[in-house]
Each structure stands twice: as structure tokens, then as C-alpha cells.
Amino acid sequence: MILPFTLQQLRILKAVASEKSFTRAAEVLFISQPSLSKQIKTLENRLDITLLNREHNKISLTEAGKVFLQYSERVLALCEESCRVLNDLKNGDRGNLTVGASQTIGTYLMPRVLALFAQNYPQINLKVQVESTRVIAKNVVNREIDIAVVGGDVPTELKKSLKVESFVEDELLLIIPKSHPFAIKKKKIINKDDLYHLNFITLNSNSTIRKFIDNILMQNNIETKQFNIIMQLNSIEAIKTAVSLGLGAAFVSSSAIEKEIELKTVEIITIENIKITRNLSIITNSDCYQSKAFEFFYNELWTLKNITKQ
């Protein structure tokens, strides 16, 4: 059977769907726009179906295009996987690895892990994707990511296709400005009622971490809806800066405030009898070929965990 498409046409369709523009897709693939347009037209003619809507200079996938793109991504991922297998056989310890991380982990924890790994295995080429837990999990299922560390809950519909392993605990700490009266106390411990007298700076209400913190506090009979939230920001960095400037209090991951603790720009306070922790997970695709580069990184993660425990 002669297939009605080429791998290059699948790559082109994927790029157009991602960039939503023929011009940008051509730039990403280092080909001319006329050549790209011709390949899309040829693909649609051979499949005898329209894959892209072209309306008012806007590009979007048709229903057929969405279905075909899903299979295209799987085909391309399998092709890349087959190349990795052959490279492993040919090059031994050399290889490529795509690592994923959810947003807070990708910003604060993963860079240290990657730096250590790169020192120990300089011959391995690393690519990193930082997205929401849902997007990372989906990309692991689709074989676009080899291994990932995430902090949020993996969607139920994706769990059946993944291996999810508990990795380490991440504590979420309450930080306040150095100038706050609570920071001057000898014992940096407050009770539940004190929370209602703080001005809070938070992530937006759709944030996974925000929802997780609210749930833990509500389980401890704390009415988070009664908190005085003075500001909602879209990044941990912005929140830390706002707290250090004396604008309010915030809950942040322990991995995100190491620099601030060292520089003494914020103060950590403890809520009496309450500790907020979440499990970080390693997610992999058991059906996917696990290269030597994968094995090296996987083992490095567990070594790091054991060192952290000591």
C-alpha cells in the first residue's frame, strides 16, 4: 500500500496547527511559504478532504484535520523513537532526552536537576518542556516527552496510559514581609484566626496550586473565602517580589524561596498544627522505548531524592 502522505507533510501540518500561520510554520521548518502551501494542498488532495479552515487570514483545523493531527503526532513520535533506538545501538551512552515539568517545578526545581545531570552526562542532548500538569501528561502519553516531574494531579483519563510514581514532598510555606508584626515575634507561629487578619497575595483562582492550598486549609476548618485577598498575580516571582516589598502574605513552594531565605528578604511563619505539603510525581509512558539516556536521568532523579532525604 502506498501512503497518501509523507513524513514531511505530517511535520508541516503539525507546525501549521501549532503556529496557526503558514508564514510562521514555514519559518520554523526553514522552508519557503509557497513550498509549505503546496505541500498542504497536495496532502489535502491525496486524502480527498479539507484539513484546514482558511478564513480572513486565520488558520484553524477542521474536524478532519484535528483527527488526522492526532495520528500524525503519534506517527512522528514513533519515528523519533525508532531513531533513538538505533542511535542507542550505534552510539552507546550518547543520545537525546526530552524532559517535562509542571510550571513551578520547571522554574525552580528542574534547573538544578538538569544542571547536575548535564555535568554527569555531557554527551546527552537535553530538551525541556515546561507546561501545566495536564499538557505535560498528554505529551508523555503522545511520546513527545520521555520523562516528567509534575506537582498537580494527573488527569484521570490519562493515568491509564502512564506510570505515575510518587517522588518527593513539596512543602508550601506561608511567607510575610520582614516588617510585619508577626515577623518580629520570637516564635514565628500563628493560629488559624490570625490568617483572617493578613492581606494575601495569590495566584489566580484557576491556579492548580491555589486550589490545592484552599482545599487543605478548608479541610482544617479555615474559610479561605473570608481571606482578605488584595492582589492576584500570574507568577510566583511577582508574588515573592510583592511580599518582599511589604504588600502582603503568600503561600509559595519551599523550592521557590531558597534565594529569598538566603537573602533574608521575607520571613516564613508556621500555622499552628497545620502543614501544607503536596506530592511531586515522576510520570513516564510504559509503552514507550526507554533509552539509555532515559535510564541515566531516571536513576539520577532517584539518587537526588535519596541525597535529599539524608
Buried (B, 14 or more C-beta within 10 A) or exposed (E): EEEEBEEEBBBBBBBBBEBEBBEBBBBBBEBEBEEBBEBBEBBBEBBEBEBBEEEEEEBEBBEBBEEBBEEBBBBBBEEEBEEBEEBBEEEEEBBBBBBBBBBBBBBBBBEEBBEBBEEEBEEBEBEBBBBBBBBBBBBBBBBBBBBBBBBBBBEEEBBEBBBBBEBBEBEBBBBBBEEBEBBEEEEBEBEBEEBEEBBBBBBEEEBBBBBBBBEBBEEEEBEBEEBEBBBBBEEBEEBBBBBBEEBBBBBBBBBBBEEBBEEEBBBBBEBEEBEBEBBBBBBBBEEBBBBBBBEBBBEBBEEBEEEEEE
